[in-house]
Amino acid sequence: MQAVLDRAIERYRREQFLRAANAEYQALRGDSKAWADGIEERALWEQTDADGLDPK
């Protein structure tokens, strides 16, 4: 019984996390300036991948 309860709680925790993350992304997309800033920042971080290592 405890294992079932533990799995249910973990599933609930994960669902709550994903709902909150989705809500934050939706709010971010609603702010075009903030969204553009985020895209620009991600583009800068992607340059760090140019280290010559295999991406595997």
mmCIF file of the N, C-alpha and C atoms, coordinates in Angstrom:
data_MODEL
# 
_entry.id   MODEL 
# 
loop_
_atom_site.group_PDB 
_atom_site.id 
_atom_site.type_symbol 
_atom_site.label_atom_id 
_atom_site.label_alt_id 
_atom_site.label_comp_id 
_atom_site.label_asym_id 
_atom_site.label_entity_id 
_atom_site.label_seq_id 
_atom_site.pdbx_PDB_ins_code 
_atom_site.Cartn_x 
_atom_site.Cartn_y 
_atom_site.Cartn_z 
_atom_site.occupancy 
_atom_site.B_iso_or_equiv 
_atom_site.pdbx_formal_charge 
_atom_site.auth_seq_id 
_atom_site.auth_comp_id 
_atom_site.auth_asym_id 
_atom_site.auth_atom_id 
_atom_site.pdbx_PDB_model_num 
ATOM 1   N N  . MET A 1 1  ? 0.817  -1.190 0.000   1.00 0.00 ? 1  MET A N  1 
ATOM 2   C CA . MET A 1 1  ? 0.000  0.000  0.000   1.00 0.00 ? 1  MET A CA 1 
ATOM 3   C C  . MET A 1 1  ? 0.864  1.259  0.000   1.00 0.00 ? 1  MET A C  1 
ATOM 4   N N  . GLN A 1 2  ? 1.946  1.241  0.770   1.00 0.00 ? 2  GLN A N  1 
ATOM 5   C CA . GLN A 1 2  ? 2.820  2.414  0.845   1.00 0.00 ? 2  GLN A CA 1 
ATOM 6   C C  . GLN A 1 2  ? 3.462  2.717  -0.511  1.00 0.00 ? 2  GLN A C  1 
ATOM 7   N N  . ALA A 1 3  ? 3.837  1.679  -1.244  1.00 0.00 ? 3  ALA A N  1 
ATOM 8   C CA . ALA A 1 3  ? 4.452  1.878  -2.557  1.00 0.00 ? 3  ALA A CA 1 
ATOM 9   C C  . ALA A 1 3  ? 3.461  2.526  -3.519  1.00 0.00 ? 3  ALA A C  1 
ATOM 10  N N  . VAL A 1 4  ? 2.210  2.127  -3.462  1.00 0.00 ? 4  VAL A N  1 
ATOM 11  C CA . VAL A 1 4  ? 1.178  2.712  -4.328  1.00 0.00 ? 4  VAL A CA 1 
ATOM 12  C C  . VAL A 1 4  ? 1.004  4.184  -3.986  1.00 0.00 ? 4  VAL A C  1 
ATOM 13  N N  . LEU A 1 5  ? 0.951  4.483  -2.721  1.00 0.00 ? 5  LEU A N  1 
ATOM 14  C CA . LEU A 1 5  ? 0.808  5.868  -2.273  1.00 0.00 ? 5  LEU A CA 1 
ATOM 15  C C  . LEU A 1 5  ? 2.024  6.697  -2.685  1.00 0.00 ? 5  LEU A C  1 
ATOM 16  N N  . ASP A 1 6  ? 3.218  6.156  -2.539  1.00 0.00 ? 6  ASP A N  1 
ATOM 17  C CA . ASP A 1 6  ? 4.434  6.862  -2.939  1.00 0.00 ? 6  ASP A CA 1 
ATOM 18  C C  . ASP A 1 6  ? 4.423  7.181  -4.435  1.00 0.00 ? 6  ASP A C  1 
ATOM 19  N N  . ARG A 1 7  ? 4.009  6.228  -5.255  1.00 0.00 ? 7  ARG A N  1 
ATOM 20  C CA . ARG A 1 7  ? 3.942  6.463  -6.700  1.00 0.00 ? 7  ARG A CA 1 
ATOM 21  C C  . ARG A 1 7  ? 2.902  7.520  -7.046  1.00 0.00 ? 7  ARG A C  1 
ATOM 22  N N  . ALA A 1 8  ? 1.770  7.477  -6.365  1.00 0.00 ? 8  ALA A N  1 
ATOM 23  C CA . ALA A 1 8  ? 0.710  8.469  -6.614  1.00 0.00 ? 8  ALA A CA 1 
ATOM 24  C C  . ALA A 1 8  ? 1.178  9.869  -6.234  1.00 0.00 ? 8  ALA A C  1 
ATOM 25  N N  . ILE A 1 9  ? 1.849  9.982  -5.125  1.00 0.00 ? 9  ILE A N  1 
ATOM 26  C CA . ILE A 1 9  ? 2.362  11.292 -4.697  1.00 0.00 ? 9  ILE A CA 1 
ATOM 27  C C  . ILE A 1 9  ? 3.412  11.797 -5.676  1.00 0.00 ? 9  ILE A C  1 
ATOM 28  N N  . GLU A 1 10 ? 4.301  10.937 -6.108  1.00 0.00 ? 10 GLU A N  1 
ATOM 29  C CA . GLU A 1 10 ? 5.335  11.338 -7.061  1.00 0.00 ? 10 GLU A CA 1 
ATOM 30  C C  . GLU A 1 10 ? 4.713  11.766 -8.387  1.00 0.00 ? 10 GLU A C  1 
ATOM 31  N N  . ARG A 1 11 ? 3.725  11.034 -8.842  1.00 0.00 ? 11 ARG A N  1 
ATOM 32  C CA . ARG A 1 11 ? 3.040  11.403 -10.087 1.00 0.00 ? 11 ARG A CA 1 
ATOM 33  C C  . ARG A 1 11 ? 2.368  12.762 -9.950  1.00 0.00 ? 11 ARG A C  1 
ATOM 34  N N  . TYR A 1 12 ? 1.701  12.974 -8.826  1.00 0.00 ? 12 TYR A N  1 
ATOM 35  C CA . TYR A 1 12 ? 1.053  14.263 -8.572  1.00 0.00 ? 12 TYR A CA 1 
ATOM 36  C C  . TYR A 1 12 ? 2.084  15.388 -8.544  1.00 0.00 ? 12 TYR A C  1 
ATOM 37  N N  . ARG A 1 13 ? 3.220  15.168 -7.885  1.00 0.00 ? 13 ARG A N  1 
ATOM 38  C CA . ARG A 1 13 ? 4.273  16.178 -7.805  1.00 0.00 ? 13 ARG A CA 1 
ATOM 39  C C  . ARG A 1 13 ? 4.785  16.544 -9.201  1.00 0.00 ? 13 ARG A C  1 
ATOM 40  N N  . ARG A 1 14 ? 5.001  15.533 -10.031 1.00 0.00 ? 14 ARG A N  1 
ATOM 41  C CA . ARG A 1 14 ? 5.481  15.773 -11.395 1.00 0.00 ? 14 ARG A CA 1 
ATOM 42  C C  . ARG A 1 14 ? 4.445  16.516 -12.234 1.00 0.00 ? 14 ARG A C  1 
ATOM 43  N N  . GLU A 1 15 ? 3.180  16.131 -12.095 1.00 0.00 ? 15 GLU A N  1 
ATOM 44  C CA . GLU A 1 15 ? 2.130  16.817 -12.842 1.00 0.00 ? 15 GLU A CA 1 
ATOM 45  C C  . GLU A 1 15 ? 2.037  18.282 -12.429 1.00 0.00 ? 15 GLU A C  1 
ATOM 46  N N  . GLN A 1 16 ? 2.136  18.554 -11.148 1.00 0.00 ? 16 GLN A N  1 
ATOM 47  C CA . GLN A 1 16 ? 2.099  19.940 -10.662 1.00 0.00 ? 16 GLN A CA 1 
ATOM 48  C C  . GLN A 1 16 ? 3.288  20.735 -11.203 1.00 0.00 ? 16 GLN A C  1 
ATOM 49  N N  . PHE A 1 17 ? 4.459  20.110 -11.217 1.00 0.00 ? 17 PHE A N  1 
ATOM 50  C CA . PHE A 1 17 ? 5.645  20.767 -11.743 1.00 0.00 ? 17 PHE A CA 1 
ATOM 51  C C  . PHE A 1 17 ? 5.451  21.138 -13.217 1.00 0.00 ? 17 PHE A C  1 
ATOM 52  N N  . LEU A 1 18 ? 4.948  20.187 -14.002 1.00 0.00 ? 18 LEU A N  1 
ATOM 53  C CA . LEU A 1 18 ? 4.756  20.440 -15.434 1.00 0.00 ? 18 LEU A CA 1 
ATOM 54  C C  . LEU A 1 18 ? 3.669  21.483 -15.681 1.00 0.00 ? 18 LEU A C  1 
ATOM 55  N N  . ARG A 1 19 ? 2.617  21.454 -14.890 1.00 0.00 ? 19 ARG A N  1 
ATOM 56  C CA . ARG A 1 19 ? 1.572  22.488 -15.035 1.00 0.00 ? 19 ARG A CA 1 
ATOM 57  C C  . ARG A 1 19 ? 2.148  23.871 -14.755 1.00 0.00 ? 19 ARG A C  1 
ATOM 58  N N  . ALA A 1 20 ? 2.944  23.986 -13.711 1.00 0.00 ? 20 ALA A N  1 
ATOM 59  C CA . ALA A 1 20 ? 3.546  25.272 -13.368 1.00 0.00 ? 20 ALA A CA 1 
ATOM 60  C C  . ALA A 1 20 ? 4.520  25.725 -14.458 1.00 0.00 ? 20 ALA A C  1 
ATOM 61  N N  . ALA A 1 21 ? 5.324  24.802 -14.965 1.00 0.00 ? 21 ALA A N  1 
ATOM 62  C CA . ALA A 1 21 ? 6.273  25.145 -16.023 1.00 0.00 ? 21 ALA A CA 1 
ATOM 63  C C  . ALA A 1 21 ? 5.535  25.598 -17.276 1.00 0.00 ? 21 ALA A C  1 
ATOM 64  N N  . ASN A 1 22 ? 4.471  24.898 -17.639 1.00 0.00 ? 22 ASN A N  1 
ATOM 65  C CA . ASN A 1 22 ? 3.681  25.292 -18.808 1.00 0.00 ? 22 ASN A CA 1 
ATOM 66  C C  . ASN A 1 22 ? 3.058  26.668 -18.624 1.00 0.00 ? 22 ASN A C  1 
ATOM 67  N N  . ALA A 1 23 ? 2.571  26.952 -17.430 1.00 0.00 ? 23 ALA A N  1 
ATOM 68  C CA . ALA A 1 23 ? 1.983  28.267 -17.157 1.00 0.00 ? 23 ALA A CA 1 
ATOM 69  C C  . ALA A 1 23 ? 3.027  29.369 -17.278 1.00 0.00 ? 23 ALA A C  1 
ATOM 70  N N  . GLU A 1 24 ? 4.235  29.105 -16.801 1.00 0.00 ? 24 GLU A N  1 
ATOM 71  C CA . GLU A 1 24 ? 5.306  30.097 -16.898 1.00 0.00 ? 24 GLU A CA 1 
ATOM 72  C C  . GLU A 1 24 ? 5.712  30.347 -18.350 1.00 0.00 ? 24 GLU A C  1 
ATOM 73  N N  . TYR A 1 25 ? 5.812  29.285 -19.138 1.00 0.00 ? 25 TYR A N  1 
ATOM 74  C CA . TYR A 1 25 ? 6.137  29.451 -20.555 1.00 0.00 ? 25 TYR A CA 1 
ATOM 75  C C  . TYR A 1 25 ? 5.033  30.203 -21.285 1.00 0.00 ? 25 TYR A C  1 
ATOM 76  N N  . GLN A 1 26 ? 3.790  29.923 -20.942 1.00 0.00 ? 26 GLN A N  1 
ATOM 77  C CA . GLN A 1 26 ? 2.680  30.629 -21.568 1.00 0.00 ? 26 GLN A CA 1 
ATOM 78  C C  . GLN A 1 26 ? 2.741  32.117 -21.226 1.00 0.00 ? 26 GLN A C  1 
ATOM 79  N N  . ALA A 1 27 ? 3.043  32.442 -19.990 1.00 0.00 ? 27 ALA A N  1 
ATOM 80  C CA . ALA A 1 27 ? 3.180  33.850 -19.594 1.00 0.00 ? 27 ALA A CA 1 
ATOM 81  C C  . ALA A 1 27 ? 4.350  34.497 -20.326 1.00 0.00 ? 27 ALA A C  1 
ATOM 82  N N  . LEU A 1 28 ? 5.435  33.781 -20.453 1.00 0.00 ? 28 LEU A N  1 
ATOM 83  C CA . LEU A 1 28 ? 6.603  34.304 -21.156 1.00 0.00 ? 28 LEU A CA 1 
ATOM 84  C C  . LEU A 1 28 ? 6.281  34.566 -22.623 1.00 0.00 ? 28 LEU A C  1 
ATOM 85  N N  . ARG A 1 29 ? 5.585  33.655 -23.260 1.00 0.00 ? 29 ARG A N  1 
ATOM 86  C CA . ARG A 1 29 ? 5.203  33.841 -24.673 1.00 0.00 ? 29 ARG A CA 1 
ATOM 87  C C  . ARG A 1 29 ? 4.275  35.025 -24.844 1.00 0.00 ? 29 ARG A C  1 
ATOM 88  N N  . GLY A 1 30 ? 3.537  35.345 -23.812 1.00 0.00 ? 30 GLY A N  1 
ATOM 89  C CA . GLY A 1 30 ? 2.636  36.493 -23.865 1.00 0.00 ? 30 GLY A CA 1 
ATOM 90  C C  . GLY A 1 30 ? 3.346  37.826 -23.823 1.00 0.00 ? 30 GLY A C  1 
ATOM 91  N N  . ASP A 1 31 ? 4.603  37.810 -23.429 1.00 0.00 ? 31 ASP A N  1 
ATOM 92  C CA . ASP A 1 31 ? 5.418  39.028 -23.366 1.00 0.00 ? 31 ASP A CA 1 
ATOM 93  C C  . ASP A 1 31 ? 6.447  38.948 -24.490 1.00 0.00 ? 31 ASP A C  1 
ATOM 94  N N  . SER A 1 32 ? 6.147  39.616 -25.609 1.00 0.00 ? 32 SER A N  1 
ATOM 95  C CA . SER A 1 32 ? 6.988  39.455 -26.799 1.00 0.00 ? 32 SER A CA 1 
ATOM 96  C C  . SER A 1 32 ? 8.425  39.917 -26.566 1.00 0.00 ? 32 SER A C  1 
ATOM 97  N N  . LYS A 1 33 ? 8.628  40.934 -25.782 1.00 0.00 ? 33 LYS A N  1 
ATOM 98  C CA . LYS A 1 33 ? 9.992  41.413 -25.502 1.00 0.00 ? 33 LYS A CA 1 
ATOM 99  C C  . LYS A 1 33 ? 10.768 40.357 -24.697 1.00 0.00 ? 33 LYS A C  1 
ATOM 100 N N  . ALA A 1 34 ? 10.146 39.846 -23.664 1.00 0.00 ? 34 ALA A N  1 
ATOM 101 C CA . ALA A 1 34 ? 10.806 38.830 -22.834 1.00 0.00 ? 34 ALA A CA 1 
ATOM 102 C C  . ALA A 1 34 ? 11.066 37.563 -23.644 1.00 0.00 ? 34 ALA A C  1 
ATOM 103 N N  . TRP A 1 35 ? 10.121 37.191 -24.503 1.00 0.00 ? 35 TRP A N  1 
ATOM 104 C CA . TRP A 1 35 ? 10.297 35.994 -25.333 1.00 0.00 ? 35 TRP A CA 1 
ATOM 105 C C  . TRP A 1 35 ? 11.482 36.181 -26.275 1.00 0.00 ? 35 TRP A C  1 
ATOM 106 N N  . ALA A 1 36 ? 11.576 37.350 -26.915 1.00 0.00 ? 36 ALA A N  1 
ATOM 107 C CA . ALA A 1 36 ? 12.689 37.627 -27.828 1.00 0.00 ? 36 ALA A CA 1 
ATOM 108 C C  . ALA A 1 36 ? 14.018 37.618 -27.077 1.00 0.00 ? 36 ALA A C  1 
ATOM 109 N N  . ASP A 1 37 ? 14.021 38.170 -25.869 1.00 0.00 ? 37 ASP A N  1 
ATOM 110 C CA . ASP A 1 37 ? 15.239 38.146 -25.055 1.00 0.00 ? 37 ASP A CA 1 
ATOM 111 C C  . ASP A 1 37 ? 15.656 36.712 -24.734 1.00 0.00 ? 37 ASP A C  1 
ATOM 112 N N  . GLY A 1 38 ? 14.677 35.859 -24.449 1.00 0.00 ? 38 GLY A N  1 
ATOM 113 C CA . GLY A 1 38 ? 14.977 34.456 -24.149 1.00 0.00 ? 38 GLY A CA 1 
ATOM 114 C C  . GLY A 1 38 ? 15.558 33.733 -25.348 1.00 0.00 ? 38 GLY A C  1 
ATOM 115 N N  . ILE A 1 39 ? 15.002 33.994 -26.511 1.00 0.00 ? 39 ILE A N  1 
ATOM 116 C CA . ILE A 1 39 ? 15.525 33.377 -27.734 1.00 0.00 ? 39 ILE A CA 1 
ATOM 117 C C  . ILE A 1 39 ? 16.956 33.836 -27.983 1.00 0.00 ? 39 ILE A C  1 
ATOM 118 N N  . GLU A 1 40 ? 17.198 35.118 -27.789 1.00 0.00 ? 40 GLU A N  1 
ATOM 119 C CA . GLU A 1 40 ? 18.556 35.655 -27.972 1.00 0.00 ? 40 GLU A CA 1 
ATOM 120 C C  . GLU A 1 40 ? 19.537 35.016 -26.993 1.00 0.00 ? 40 GLU A C  1 
ATOM 121 N N  . GLU A 1 41 ? 19.115 34.863 -25.765 1.00 0.00 ? 41 GLU A N  1 
ATOM 122 C CA . GLU A 1 41 ? 19.993 34.251 -24.765 1.00 0.00 ? 41 GLU A CA 1 
ATOM 123 C C  . GLU A 1 41 ? 20.290 32.790 -25.103 1.00 0.00 ? 41 GLU A C  1 
ATOM 124 N N  . ARG A 1 42 ? 19.267 32.050 -25.547 1.00 0.00 ? 42 ARG A N  1 
ATOM 125 C CA . ARG A 1 42 ? 19.498 30.650 -25.920 1.00 0.00 ? 42 ARG A CA 1 
ATOM 126 C C  . ARG A 1 42 ? 20.462 30.549 -27.095 1.00 0.00 ? 42 ARG A C  1 
ATOM 127 N N  . ALA A 1 43 ? 20.363 31.491 -28.032 1.00 0.00 ? 43 ALA A N  1 
ATOM 128 C CA . ALA A 1 43 ? 21.282 31.486 -29.176 1.00 0.00 ? 43 ALA A CA 1 
ATOM 129 C C  . ALA A 1 43 ? 22.725 31.679 -28.704 1.00 0.00 ? 43 ALA A C  1 
ATOM 130 N N  . LEU A 1 44 ? 22.914 32.534 -27.707 1.00 0.00 ? 44 LEU A N  1 
ATOM 131 C CA . LEU A 1 44 ? 24.262 32.728 -27.159 1.00 0.00 ? 44 LEU A CA 1 
ATOM 132 C C  . LEU A 1 44 ? 24.781 31.442 -26.511 1.00 0.00 ? 44 LEU A C  1 
ATOM 133 N N  . TRP A 1 45 ? 23.917 30.761 -25.767 1.00 0.00 ? 45 TRP A N  1 
ATOM 134 C CA . TRP A 1 45 ? 24.322 29.520 -25.110 1.00 0.00 ? 45 TRP A CA 1 
ATOM 135 C C  . TRP A 1 45 ? 24.627 28.427 -26.111 1.00 0.00 ? 45 TRP A C  1 
ATOM 136 N N  . GLU A 1 46 ? 23.925 28.424 -27.246 1.00 0.00 ? 46 GLU A N  1 
ATOM 137 C CA . GLU A 1 46 ? 24.168 27.397 -28.256 1.00 0.00 ? 46 GLU A CA 1 
ATOM 138 C C  . GLU A 1 46 ? 25.566 27.514 -28.850 1.00 0.00 ? 46 GLU A C  1 
ATOM 139 N N  . GLN A 1 47 ? 26.163 28.682 -28.761 1.00 0.00 ? 47 GLN A N  1 
ATOM 140 C CA . GLN A 1 47 ? 27.526 28.846 -29.264 1.00 0.00 ? 47 GLN A CA 1 
ATOM 141 C C  . GLN A 1 47 ? 28.513 28.043 -28.440 1.00 0.00 ? 47 GLN A C  1 
ATOM 142 N N  . THR A 1 48 ? 28.168 27.728 -27.219 1.00 0.00 ? 48 THR A N  1 
ATOM 143 C CA . THR A 1 48 ? 29.080 26.941 -26.385 1.00 0.00 ? 48 THR A CA 1 
ATOM 144 C C  . THR A 1 48 ? 29.199 25.505 -26.896 1.00 0.00 ? 48 THR A C  1 
ATOM 145 N N  . ASP A 1 49 ? 28.255 25.097 -27.770 1.00 0.00 ? 49 ASP A N  1 
ATOM 146 C CA . ASP A 1 49 ? 28.324 23.752 -28.329 1.00 0.00 ? 49 ASP A CA 1 
ATOM 147 C C  . ASP A 1 49 ? 29.442 23.624 -29.359 1.00 0.00 ? 49 ASP A C  1 
ATOM 148 N N  . ALA A 1 50 ? 30.022 24.717 -29.762 1.00 0.00 ? 50 ALA A N  1 
ATOM 149 C CA . ALA A 1 50 ? 31.064 24.710 -30.799 1.00 0.00 ? 50 ALA A CA 1 
ATOM 150 C C  . ALA A 1 50 ? 32.422 24.368 -30.193 1.00 0.00 ? 50 ALA A C  1 
ATOM 151 N N  . ASP A 1 51 ? 32.461 23.332 -29.361 1.00 0.00 ? 51 ASP A N  1 
ATOM 152 C CA . ASP A 1 51 ? 33.708 22.954 -28.712 1.00 0.00 ? 51 ASP A CA 1 
ATOM 153 C C  . ASP A 1 51 ? 34.435 21.828 -29.461 1.00 0.00 ? 51 ASP A C  1 
ATOM 154 N N  . GLY A 1 52 ? 33.834 21.381 -30.582 1.00 0.00 ? 52 GLY A N  1 
ATOM 155 C CA . GLY A 1 52 ? 34.464 20.355 -31.372 1.00 0.00 ? 52 GLY A CA 1 
ATOM 156 C C  . GLY A 1 52 ? 34.247 18.939 -30.873 1.00 0.00 ? 52 GLY A C  1 
ATOM 157 N N  . LEU A 1 53 ? 33.506 18.777 -29.798 1.00 0.00 ? 53 LEU A N  1 
ATOM 158 C CA . LEU A 1 53 ? 33.252 17.445 -29.265 1.00 0.00 ? 53 LEU A CA 1 
ATOM 159 C C  . LEU A 1 53 ? 32.029 16.841 -29.951 1.00 0.00 ? 53 LEU A C  1 
ATOM 160 N N  . ASP A 1 54 ? 32.013 15.536 -30.021 1.00 0.00 ? 54 ASP A N  1 
ATOM 161 C CA . ASP A 1 54 ? 30.888 14.829 -30.599 1.00 0.00 ? 54 ASP A CA 1 
ATOM 162 C C  . ASP A 1 54 ? 29.667 14.998 -29.682 1.00 0.00 ? 54 ASP A C  1 
ATOM 163 N N  . PRO A 1 55 ? 28.516 15.412 -30.216 1.00 0.00 ? 55 PRO A N  1 
ATOM 164 C CA . PRO A 1 55 ? 27.364 15.700 -29.359 1.00 0.00 ? 55 PRO A CA 1 
ATOM 165 C C  . PRO A 1 55 ? 26.665 14.471 -28.784 1.00 0.00 ? 55 PRO A C  1 
ATOM 166 N N  . LYS A 1 56 ? 27.205 13.291 -28.970 1.00 0.00 ? 56 LYS A N  1 
ATOM 167 C CA . LYS A 1 56 ? 26.577 12.068 -28.455 1.00 0.00 ? 56 LYS A CA 1 
ATOM 168 C C  . LYS A 1 56 ? 26.501 12.091 -26.998 1.00 0.00 ? 56 LYS A C  1 
# 
